[in-house]
Amino acid sequence: MAISELTDSRTEPDGSAVVRILSYNVRSMRDDEDALARVIRACAPDLVFVQEAPRFFRWRKHAARLAAKSELVVLGGGATAAGPLLLCSLRATVERTEDVLLPLTPGLHRRGLATAVVRLGGARLGLVSCHLSLAETERYAQAGLLLDRVAALGTPYTVVAGDLNERPGGRSRTRLAKELQDGWDVAPWGAEHTWPATAPDRRIDAVLATPGVDFLSCGVPTDLDPRDLETATDHLPVLAVVRVPAVP
């Protein structure tokens, strides 16, 4: 199935929202920035969960440029979340945003979460963009802190997406799976593996959601320009379409 054949973003008569969600590790935009923007635009997302957004000199300018090239706007995150970033279309009404820094382990990279609460149609949705540690012990602790943050958002439904740095079945992903559904497991579409972009052989990126979020499809788009996918960054994007019930 091509991207053009996926369910379109829309608000249903009952107020529920069909939402396109993209998760993408952009490797600090060090690769082909135009190819990166073309991939994002082709997916026509309402929400983009970015990992490894630029974190240093003029990082806000870089994030704004990526958003503009992708025909989106910056929602939150970036250096203030240690790399995770959120972009959105003008369809989303922003209720609040918060960038969260996770505890620092000496000798390892600082990690954080970009979080937000938005409304689309009659739906109210929590968002968390994450990039978990390469170190197994720290990653497991971060998975628990991530679940705590999901609970703290206080939203009826939440989507978590990002680079989990672990294959399915790992200790951290098993911890997450106790409370969050994995889009690929529920409604697989396209290709499964997300890294490395030139010869993917593992699924370390995912779109997850709390119960009640209805996954219609989730996976790596296979009908985009292969050259763009290989030159945009070292990860492949994960595109999901979900239906979020309206809030009474």
N, C-alpha and C positions, 0 to 999 in steps of 0.2 A: 504494500500500500504506500502510495506517495504522500508527502506532507500535504499536498493540496486535497487529498482525499480524507484527511483527518476531520473530525468534527470541528466545526468553526466555533470560535469564541462567541458566546451570546448569553443573553439573559432569558431564561424560560418564562412562560406566562405565570408560573407560581413563584417567581422571584429567585429561583435557584440559578446559579451561575455556572456556565461551562467555561473553563479557564485553561489556557495553554501556558504551561510552565516549562522553562528551560533551565537546566543546571549546566554550568560550564566553567572549567578551570582554564583561565586565560594566560597563565604563566607570566604575570606582570606585563602583559601586552608587549613582550619582547620579540614576538614573531611578526607575521604579516598582519598588520592591524586592519587593512582593508578586507582581507580574506575573512578575518574574524567577524567584522561587521556584516559581511555578506551572509555568513552562516547564520548569524543571529536574525537578520532580517528575513531570511528565507523560512525560518521556523515560525515567524509571526507570533511571538510570545506576548502574553499579557504581563508576565512576571519573569524576570531572569535572576537566578541565584548564581552569583559569580564567586569564584574562589581565585586566590592569588591576584587580586586587583593590585595595581601599583600602590606602594606604601610609603614612598620616600619623596624626593624633590618634586614639587608641583603635582602631587598625587590627585588632588581634586580636579585639576585641569585635565589630567589624563582620563579620569573617570567620566567627566563631563563630555569629553570628546568621543569616547566610546559610546556613551548614551546617544549623543547626537547622530553619530554615524549609523547607529542601530535603530534610529527613529524612536527612541525611548527617552526617559528621564531618570535621573538618579533618585532613588528612594532613600537609601541609607547605607551605612557601612563604609568600607575602604580602609584606610590606615587606622582609623579610630576603632576598627574591629579586628585589626591585625591581618587584614586581607580579604575576608568575605565582604561582598558588596551586593546590594539589591538594586535592580533596575525595574521600571514598570512602564506600561503604556498609560496614556491619559484616561483609560477606562477605570483605573483604580483610584478610589478615593482614600486618601491616607488618614488614618485615625491617629497613629503615633508610631514613632521609631525609637529604637534603643540599640546602641552598640555595646557589646559585653566583652570584656577581656577575661580570658580564663587564666587560672593560676599558672605562673611561669615556673617551669622546671629548669634549674640552672644547666646551661650548656645546650638547651634545645630552643627551637624557635617559639616565639610567643604566638599563641593561638587565640582566636576570639569568635564571636558570633555576631552577625548582622541580623537584627530582628525588627519586625514591624507588624502592625495590625492594619489591615485594609478592608474596604468594602467594595464588592463588585456586584452590581444588581442588588438583590436582597440578601446576599451572603456576606458574612463577616468572617475573615480568615486571618489567622496568625501565620507569620512567615519566619523561618530561620534558615539563613545561609551559613554553612559550616565547612570547615576544613580541619579534619582531625589529625592528630599527631602521627608521625611515622613510628614512634616508639610505642610498643604494644601496651605496656603498663599505663603510660600517660593517656593513650588513646582510650583505654577502657574507662579510666576515671572521667575523661571528657565526655564519653557517651552518657554517663550518669548525669553529669552537669547539664548536658544538652536536654535530657528528658526533664530535668528540674526546670529548665528555662521554658520548655514547652508548657508545662503545668502552670508556670508563673504568668504566662501571657493571658490566661483567663479567657481564651476564645473557645467557642464551641467546636471549631475545626482548625487544624494547623497543618501546614505543609513544611517539611524539613527537606532540604536538598543540599547536596554538596559532594566534595571529595572526601570519602570516608577512609581512604588509605588502607582498606582491608577488603578482602574478598568475602562473598557471602559464606556464612558458616563460621566466620571468625568470632572470637569472644565478644568483641565490641558490637558487632552487627547482630549477634544473637541477643545481646542485652537490649539493643534498640528494637529488635523485632518483637519483643514482649509487649511493646506499647504502640509501635508504629507499623503500618503495612508498607511493604515494598512494592512500588508500582510495577516493576518488571515481573515480580512473582504473581501479581494479581491480573495484569492485563498486558502481557508482552507484545511488543510491536517493534518492527525494524530489527536492529542487531543488538546483541547483549553487551559485548565487551567495549570498554571505554578507554583503555590505556595499554600500550602507547598508541598514539594516533596513527603512526605509520604501519603498525602491525599489531593491532589490539589482541590481547590474549587473556585479559582479566577485567572483571567488573568491579572497579573500586569507586565509581561515582554512582549516585542513586538519587531518586526522588522518593521520599517517604511521606506518609500522612497518617493522621490520627483516624480512628474508626469513624465512619460516617462520610468521609470523603470518598467519592466513587471514582475510581480510576477507569477511564475509558480506553486508554492506551498509554504505553510507556516504553521507551527504548531509544536507541541511537538511530537517527535518520540515515537511511541508506541511499537516498536518491538525490543527495546534494553533490556539488562538484567535488570529486575526490581530491583534487589538488588543493581546493580551499580548505577542506577538512585536515589535510596533512600539513599545511603551512600556517594555519591560523594559530595553533598552539599544540602542545604535546598530548592533550586529552581530546577525546571526542565528546560532543554534547549529548546530554540526555534530555529528550523532549517528552513531556507527559501532557495528556489532556485529562482533566478531572471535572467532575460535576460536584459543586458544593451546595448543600441545601440552604434555603433561605432561613434567616433567623426570624422566628415569630415576632 
